[in-house]
Structure formats: structure tokens, C-alpha cells
């Protein structure tokens, strides 16, 4: 199982790729740049999806579904938007195939050319705003609070499972409001929803921030984001929320009659997270033995493994395991009893360690005699003997799961703190970036020219302008020009 798994310290990229495959999360597909998400990987995504969906609905949003295909003319209506996505678009030009006359196989029928090409959605702002024109006439129709769970396609040249694939799964929220303030409030609210999900469920500390003008979403007036730190010192953008202003409303002529009898363009937002969160979850917490999953997102929170030599021993252990499972499920714990007789306990221990199951319970004949079980924690790899008469098993396990969730978060937070460095000179900037890596807190003069020059020289980008930063006079780490505050730089995925 984990035998031969590359070490993070030796080849982090290879470690990640091998872990995704060996833990049965995903694999490359026959279609270049696309992935097959395997059942165990998809079950983690389903738990993420369920929690996010609950949070969206608690903030008043409803789910809908919009077409996969977007007429090319729609993308032309918002100039900055099409410029941002033009190089990533997959284009449908024909609607029919036919057999080649020479019998060599199927070819595109040249007579079946579309009158207008269709774009396989890279994001859905244009097709949704064209629909909103039909939905909005009056202030009484606002706000529109809509979310879509879907797949999108962005033609990537260099792909990596979960982190960057040609097709990926995501959710995209699209809202329309009567006032600028309401739309700005929505943008901030959804960024905070993402941050809460990352921290409470993924056990992943994030920095809440604002993107620079050159890094913001194509077609947006402002982009808020959450940025996370991976174990190799690289940053990963874990979610974005965009204030669209009236840009898409003007492009698609979405107006509403105000209470006062006037006619105004609506204000918009869009926001999304994707299966990239799976990559963040793996890279932030896992170790050289395999996955380390936060209990709140683990498909299996507890696995029970019998230790036996004879069938009658397995029968007795199975009876006790069933009792434990009933109690654990009453306590809201997801539990699996692995009674396969085709694999030895050692193999099973390694398998569930690789798959990141938070707690492992082992029961043998001696445990039955003594009224004990062995409980092993995945995060610390520690074991303890537990007397079943000392405390209800549901209470014991739920307490341990809460402790693991908290411990994983604390460990990630300590790592991020250790990997965040305040730098004040260009030489220090380069030295820390190459040696210590991580977030570099540095003054920036606010110009896109300096931002681009630093990126060209170091491959580090401004991850965000932290929302909680102190406004302070300083000197830009590169240009020496005046700065109003520090921003976070890092190399990133």
C-alpha cells in the first residue's frame, strides 16, 4: 500500500501524484488532461459538496442548472471576460459525424457545420446573464440568489490531478441585486462562507484577501479570495468571490424598474470553488504514509479490523463489532467493519492508513476476554488500549474525532505561521523565497508594472492583499517607491 510511496522531502510533486493514485482518489483518463474521480475520491467530494450546499442554502441560495454550451457571440459581449478566457476555450463547430467513404472510420460531416460555434463553458456568467434578462423586470424580482453544481472545461496544457485539469467539477454562484452595496455585501459574505468551510471542515487555515487588479477575475470590478499554504511552501487559491459591478448587466441589458419608477441596471456577483479543494486537502495535511483526512470530511471515520486465526474467533469478534457499530452510528459516526478473510490485518492497517481513515479499532480474542479494544489515531499514529466499561464508545470516539479535527487544524496553522515571513529588502525577498519559501509579507508600490517584474524575476505572485492588513507607510520591496501596506507574495499552484 504505502510501501514505496515517495517522501515529500525528496520529491513533493511525485509524492502527491502517487498518493492520489494509490489512495484510490483519481486517475488520468483516456482523454488527455481529464481525470476519472474514483469512488473513494468522489465520496470525499460528495461530503464537501453536501456541506457547502447546506451553507449556500442557509444563506438563501437555490440551485439551478444552465446549459453546457454557450453561443460564441455571448462571450463577445463582455470584452475583458472573453479576453480572460479566449485561450482556454473548447469550441464545437459541427453537429454530426458520418462514416468515411473509404471505410477508414468516422469523420466530421462537412455539411453539418453550425451556423454559430458553441463554446463548452469555461464559466457560466454569459449564459446565465442572458437568462437573467428574462427573469428580471422589477425590483420585486431581486435579489436573484442562484447556485449551479456543474462541470466546466478550460483547455490546460499542463495538467495535474485535481489541481489543474481540462475538465473539472465545481459550483458557481451567480447573483443579481438592486444596489451596489447589496452586491458587495454578497461578495464578502460568500468569501467568508468559503473561509468558514475551509477552516471548520477542511481544517485548513486560510488568509482572507483581495486580488490585485491584474489577478482579479476577467470581467469583475473586484475579486475576494481565500489563500492556503501547502506543505511544500507553495500557496493555493482555495476559493474566489467576485463583485461584477454592472458589467454583465450592461452587456446583456439586464435592467429593472426601481421602486421610484426609474430603470436601472442590476448589480452582480459570481463565486466558486472546485475539485481543486481535493488537492488542497491532500497537500495540506497528508504525510509519507498516505492521506490524513479531517474527520468531518472522511468518508469512513472509523474502521474496525478483526484479529483472528479461526472462523469461530471471527464470529465472536463480529458480534462485538456489530454492537460497537450500532453505538457509533447512534453517535453520528460513519464506521466500517472490514471482515474480509482475503487480506491479513497488517495489509488492512496499511490500507486504511494510506486512505487516511481517522480512527482504527482493532479487536482480537484477548480483547474480547479483557473487554478492551485498541484504538489507533491516523494523525499521530499513536495507539491506546481502551476499556469498554470505562466510557460509552460513542462518547469516546466522538471526543477523539473532535480532537483530531482540532489537532490537524492547529498543525496546519503552526506550519503557515512558521512559513510566513516579513521581508523588507529585495535581497531578503529572494533569499527567503528560495530557502524558506512560504508567504512573504512585503511592501508593494501598488503598480502592475512592479507586480509583473517581480513575477518575471522570481515566479512569485501577489496572492492577495490581506483584508486585515495594517495601513502603513513603507517602501516597496522592489522599486523603492512609497507603499501603503504589505501584501502576501508566494509561489503558487
N, C-alpha and C positions, 0 to 999 in steps of 0.2 A: 504494500500500500504506500506508506510514506517513505519506504526504503528507496534510497537513491534520489529523493527529492532534492533539487539543488538548494544550496544555502543562500539565504537572502544576501549575506555579506559578500558572497563570491559572484553571484550573477542575479541581481534582483529581477530583471526582466524575464530571464529563463525560469526562475523560481515561480513567478506569477503565472506565466503561461502553462507550466507543468501542473501547478496546483489547480488551476481552473479545469484542466482536463482530467487529472487523476481523482479529483473530488467529485467528478460526475456533474459538474455545473454546466459546461457547454463545450462545443467542439466546432471546428471550422466545417462549413458545409461545402457541397459540390459547387455552389455559386460563389465566385470569387468575392471576398470581402464580407460575406454574410455568415451568420453563425446559426447553429442549432442549439437552442437552450434546452438542456436535458431535464427530465422530471425533477431531480433534486434541486437544480438551479432555478427552475421555474417555480418551485414551491416557495423558495425564498422570495422571489419577485412577487408572487401572489400575496405573501404576508406584507410586504412593503406596500403593494397596491391597495390592500384592504385597509391598512391604517391610514394611508394618505387619502383614500376615498372617503373614509369616515371623517377625517379632518376637513376635507373640502365641503362635505355636506353640512357639517356643523357650522361652517361659515357662510352657509346659504347658497352654495353652488349646486347645480344639477348637471347630470351627464347627458350628452347628446353625441351624435356621430355625423361626420361630414365626409364628402367624397374623397377617395384616394387620389383622384385625378383633378388637376387644375388647368383650365384653359391658359395657354401661353399669354394671351392678351391680359389676363388678370395680373400676372406678375409685372407687366409693363406699366401698370397704373401707379405704382409707388416706386419711384426711381431708385432711392437708396436701398430699398428692400431687394429689388431684383439684382442690383449690383452686388449685394452681400451674398446672394445665393447662386448667382448665374453659373459659376464654375463647378457647382456640386449637383446640378440638376440632371435627372434621368428623364429622357424625352420619348414619348410614344408618338410615332409618326404614321403607323399603319394599323389597320384593324382586322387583317385577315392573312392567313397563310394558305399555301397550296402546294401540292406535290410537284416537284420539278419534272419536266417532260422527259429528261434523260434517266429518271428513276433514282437519282442520287440522294433524294430525301426531300425534306420540307424546305420551302423558300418563302420569303415575303412576297405576297401578291402585289406587284407594282400598281395594279389597278385599284388597290384598296388604300390609297393614301388619304389620310384625314385632311379635311378642309382646314382645320386648325390643330396644330400639335397640342398634345396634353402633357403636362409636367406631373411626374409622380411626386406627391407632396414632400417637400423638404421641411415644411412647416405650413400651417393652415390659415394664417392671417387673411390672405387674399380671398380664398373661397368662403371663409366664414363671414368676412365683412361684406361680401357681395350678397350673402344670405340675410345679414342683419338689415340691409336696406329694405327688405320686405317685412321685417319684423318690427321695425321702429317707425312710428309715425308721431307719437305724442310722448310727453314726459311721463304719462301713465304707463308706458311700455318699459320704462327704465327703473332700476338698472337691469341689464341682462347679465346673469352670472352663470356662465356655461363652461363645462369642462369636457374634454374628449380624451378617452384612452384609445391609443391608436399606434400604428407603425408609421415610420417615416423613412425616406431614402435620401441620403446625401452621399454622392459618389466620392468615396475616400480612396486615396492612393495607397496610404499605409494604414493597415488595419490591425487591431488587437482586440481579442475577445472582451466584450462588454465595454471597454474604454472607447473604442473608435471602430465602428463597423458601418458598412454601406447601408444596411437596414438595421434599425433598432426600434425598440418599444419605448413608449413614453406616454406622458399625459401632457396635454396643453390646455391651459385655461385661457378663455377669451371673454373679456367683459366689456360692457358699454355703459357709460354713465352720463348723467346730465351735467355734472360740473367737473372742473379740473381738480378741485380739492378731493372730491369723492374718488376719482380715478387714482390720484396719488396715494390716498389712504389705502385703497385696494392693493396697489403695488407693494406698499410697505407691509400690509397685513400678510400677503401671500409669501413674501420673503421670510417673514417671521414664522409662518406655518412650516416652511421647509426647514428652517433652523431648528424649530422645536422637534420636528420629526427626526432630523439627523442626530440631535443630541439625546433625545429621550428614547428613541427606538434603535438607531444605529450605533449608539454610544460613541458618536463621532463629534468632537468639539469643532465648531466652525466659527469663522470670522464673518460677521455681517458687514457688507460694504457696498460701495457704489463703483461701477465700472467707469473708467475714463472714457472720454468721447470716442477715441479710436477703438476701444474694446467693446462698446455697447452694441446691442442688438441692431441689426440693419432695419431701419425704419422706425426706431424708437427715439424718444426725446431723452430718456433716462433708463438705465438698467441697474437694478439692485441684484446682489448676488450673495451666496454663501461659499466660502472658500475653506477647504480642508487640507490637512497636511498628511501625506503618506509616509510610510516608514523609510523610504529612500531619500527623504528630504524634499521631494517634489510636491508642488501644490496641485490640487484637483478642484475644479469648479464643480460644485455639487448641486447647484440649482440657481436659476435666474428668474427674475420678475421684472417685467418691462412696462414702463409708462409710455404709451404710444402717442400721447397728446391727441390731436385731431387728425393726424396724418392719414390713417386708413379711412377714417370717416370722410375726409375730403376726397380721397382717391376714389371711393365708391359711393360718394354722395349720400351718406347716411346722416339725415337731419331729423330733428324732432321739433314739434310745436311746444313751446315753453308755456308755463302757467300764465305768463303775461301776454301770450298771444303772438310772440315772435317765433322765428325759425332759426335754429342753431345746429351746428354740427355736434355730434356726441363726442365724448372723450373715451379713450380706450386703454385697455391693458392686455398683456398676454404674459403667461408664466408657465414654466415647465421643468420637470425632472425626467430622467430617462433611466434605462438599464445601466447607464454609467455608474449609478449608485451601487450596483453589484460590484463593480470594480473597486469603488471606494471602500466598501465593506471588507473586501478581501485584503486589500493592500494596507489598510489602516490597522488591522488587528491580528492577522494571521502570523504563524511562526514557521520554523523549519520542519515542524511535524505535521503541518496542514492548516486547515481553517480554524479560526477561533470566532465563533458566532455569538453575538449578543443574544441572550435567551429570548428577548421579545421578538426576534426575527428568525429564530431557529425552527425549522420545520419539525424537528424532533428535539424536545428539551431534555428528555431523559431516556436512556436506553438501558434495559435490564438484560444482563447476559448471564445465562446459567453456566455453572462449572460442574460438569458431571462426567462419569465414566460409564454408567449403566442406565438403561432405559427407565428403571424404577426410580433412580435418583432424579432424572429429568421430570418424571411425573410429579414427584413431591415438590420439586422446585417450581414447576409450572403452576401448581396450586397456590403456592405462596406468592408467586409473581402476579397472578391474576388478582389476588387480594390487594396487593400493593397498587396495581394499575387502577383498580376501582377507586381507591382512596386518592390517588394522584389526579385522576381525571375529575373527581369531585372538587378538587382544589384548583382546577383550571389548567392543569399541566398536560402537555402533549407527551405521551410516553409510548415507547415501542418495546415489545418483548421479542428478542431475537433468539428463537429456539431452534434455529437451523442445526441439523446434525451433520451438515456437509462441510462445515468450517469449524476449526478449533477456536477456543476462547481468545488465544493470542492474536489470531487473524482478525477477529471481531473487534478486539480492543484497538488494534491499529486502524481498522476501517473507520470506526466512529471517531477516533482521534483525528484522522485525516479529514473527515466530514464536519468536524467542529461541533459535535453534539456536546452541549454544556456540561451535562452530568451523566456519568456512567455508574450503574449499580451492578455489582457482581454478587451472585448468591451461589454458594456451594453447599454440600451436605453438612459440613461443620457449622455453617451459618444457620442452617435450619435447627440444628441441635442447640446452638447458643442463643438463638433469637436475635441474630445480628445480620447486617449486610455491609458490604464495602462500597463506599461512595467515593468516586474519583471526579475531580474538577478538571475540565479541559483547559481553562485559562491558566491555572497554576501548575497543572499536572501533579497535584497533591492528592493523597488518599486518606480516608479515615474510616475506622470501624464505627458503625452506628448501631446502638441497641434499640430495637424497635419498640421496646416497652418504655423508653425514656421520653418519647415525644411523638405525637401523631406524625406519620410520614409526610402527609401533605403539608403540614406546618414546617417541618424540617426542610423539605425540598424547595418550597416557595421562598423561604428565607434565604437559602443558598443561591437560588436563581437571582433574587434581587441583589444579593451581594456580588455575584459575578457581573451582572449588568453594570453596577456602580463601579466595580473594580476595573472593568475594561475601559470605561469612560475615563476614569482617573488616570489610568496608564497612558491613554492617548493624549490627555490634556497635559500631563507632565512632559511627554515627548514633544508636543507642539511648543510648550514654553521653553524647553531646552533648545529647540531648533528655531527660535525667534530671536534675532539679533539686531540691535540698534547700531547702525553704522553711520559715520559722519564724514568719510572721505572716499574718493574713488578707489584708491589703493586698498582700503579696508573692505570696500564693497566687493571687489574682485577676489580678494583673499578669502573672505568668508563664504562667498558663493561657491568657490571651487573646493574649499576644505570642509567647512562645517555644513554647508548647504542649508536649506530651510527658508523661512520667511526672513527677508531683510527689511527692516523698518528704516526708511531713509527719506530725506527731504528731496522734493522734486519741484522743478520750477513751473509745472503746470502746462508745458508746451508739448504738443505731439511730436515735434522735431527731436526733443531730448529723449522722450519716451522711445521713439523709433531707433535712435542712435544707441541707447543702452541695450535695446533688444538685439540689434545687429552685432554689437560687440561681445555680448555675454549670453545671449539666448534667454535672458531673464525678462519677464514682462511684469507690468504693474498688475497684480492680481486684483487689487481693489483699493479704494480709498476708504479705510475703516469708518463706519458710521460713528464710532465713539472716539475718534481721534481728537487730540487737543489742537486747537487752532493756535499755532505758534510761529513766530518769525524765525526763519532759518535760511540756510544756504543750500541750494541744490547740490546733491552729491556728485553730479557730473559737470554741469555747466557753470556752477559757482554763482548763478543768478539767485535773486531772492525767492524764498519759498514760504508758503503759508501753513505748511504742515507736512507730516510724514505720511507716506503711503507704503503699502506692502509689495515688495518685489519678490519673485521666486521663479525658478524654472518650473515648468508645469506640464501636465499631461494634456 
